[in-house]
Amino acid sequence: MTFPAPLRALAQSPLFEELQAKRQRRGSLQICGLARPAKALLASAMAQAEDRPLLAIAATLEEAGRWAALLETMNWDLVRLYPTSEALPDEVLPPDPEITWGQMQTLLEMGPTTAIVTTIRAVQPHLPPPPTFREACLSLRVGLEMSLTAL
């Protein structure tokens, strides 16, 4: 079940217009004191009004799961949980190929109607910037011939 009517009603309110104007002036907006469902509704309405994807960053993986479940009711075409290792930042562990694959898949699927939820640990600066990432992607299709060296 999704809630497009409350999103539309919120997007048409004077308070919403005021919040959007403030966010555009400052470049960001910090909302405190709202319960998680209200934050999810407001964040979804703001991002969808500007036809932009949404990134929600939670403190823990458990909290990220709660956010993802909430955002699935907020009229997003795609809600993805961006995978991350729960290892401590100072732990030296080899990257888990499953997690890396899941991260790349999430980034490739991202579009203006996508909400991505992750944890604070996942936003550590270990991924290349999006243009660099896109340039390094290769699309393969049945019948494509390519030398092994080029691949």
N, C-alpha and C positions, 0 to 999 in steps of 0.2 A: 504494500500500500504506500503510495506517495502523497505528498501534500502540496500540490501545485497552487491551490487556492490561497492558503496562508502566505505562500511565497509572493504571489501576485499582490495580495492585499498589503503586505509589508512594503513591497517595492513601490507602491503608490502613496504611501504615507508621507507627510511633511517631515517627520522625524528621520525617516530613511534618507530623504533627499539631503537633509542637513548632515547626516553622518557621512554620506557619500562625498559631499562637498568638502567636509573636513579631512577625509582620507585623501582626497585628491590634492588638497593644499599641502598637507604634511607628508604625503607619500606612504603613510601607514596609519593604522588606527588601532589603538589598544582598548579593548573592551574588558572591563573587570566587573565582577559582581553578578554576572549572569550565570544561570545554571547551564550545563552542557547542552541541553536541547535548544535553549534560547540562543546560545552562541552558534550552534550549528545552523539554525534557521537564519540568523542574521548574516553569518558568513556566506551561506549558500545564496541568499538573496542578493548580496552585494556582488559576488563573483558572477552569478548568472546574469545580473543586470548589465554587466560589462562584457559578457560573453568571454569570460576568462576561466581557466581551470582553478581549482581550489587546492591548496596544500594545507593540511591540518597536522600540526606537530604535537604529539603527546609525550608525556613524561615516561610512560612505560608501554610495553607491548600490550598489556591488558587494557590500558586506557585507550590505546590506538584502536583496538578491536571494538571498544564501545563507540568511539567516534565513527568508525567505518559503518557500524550497524545503524547509527543515527543518520548518517549522510545518505545511506541507501533509501531512506524515506523522503529525501529532500529534492527529488526530481532530477537527479544527475543521471546521465546516460550510462556512465561507468564510474564505479567506486573501486579503487584498488588500495590494498594495504601494501605499502612499499616495504619489502622485506629487509631486515637488518639482523646482524649478529648481536646477541646480547652480551658478548664478551666485553670486558672492561677495556677502555681505550688504551691502557698501558700494557695489555696482554698482547704478546706477539704470537699470533696464530695465522696459519696460512688461510687465505680467503676461501670460503666455502663456495664451490662452483654453483651449487643450487641457489644460494643467496644472490650471487652475482648475476646469474641467469634471470632470476626473478626481478632484480632491479632493472636490468636492461629491458626486459619485456614490459615492465611497468612504464618506463620512460618512452618506449616506442609506441605504446598505446595511448599516450597522453594527448589530449586535445582540449578544445575549449569547453566541452561538456563532461570533463573528467574531474573527479575529486580524488586526491591521493592523500592517504593518511599514513603517517610514519612516526617514528620515535625520535627523540633528540639525538640519540646516538647515530642515527642514519644520516643526519645532515652534516656530519663531519666532512671536511673538504677532501674527499678521496675520489670523487668522480670528476671527469673532465667537464668543461662547460658545454652546454647543449649544442652549439654549432660544431664544436670539435667532435662531439659524440656522433652527430648526424653525418658528418663527413666520413667517419670511420665505419659507418654501417654499409652493408652490402646486401642487396636483395637477390636472392636466387630463385629461379623458376625452372620448371621441367623443360628440358630441351636446350637450356642455356649451355653453351660451350665456353669454357674458360681454362686457361693453362693453370697448372698446379701452382706455378710461381706467382701468377697474378692473384690467385685465391689466397 
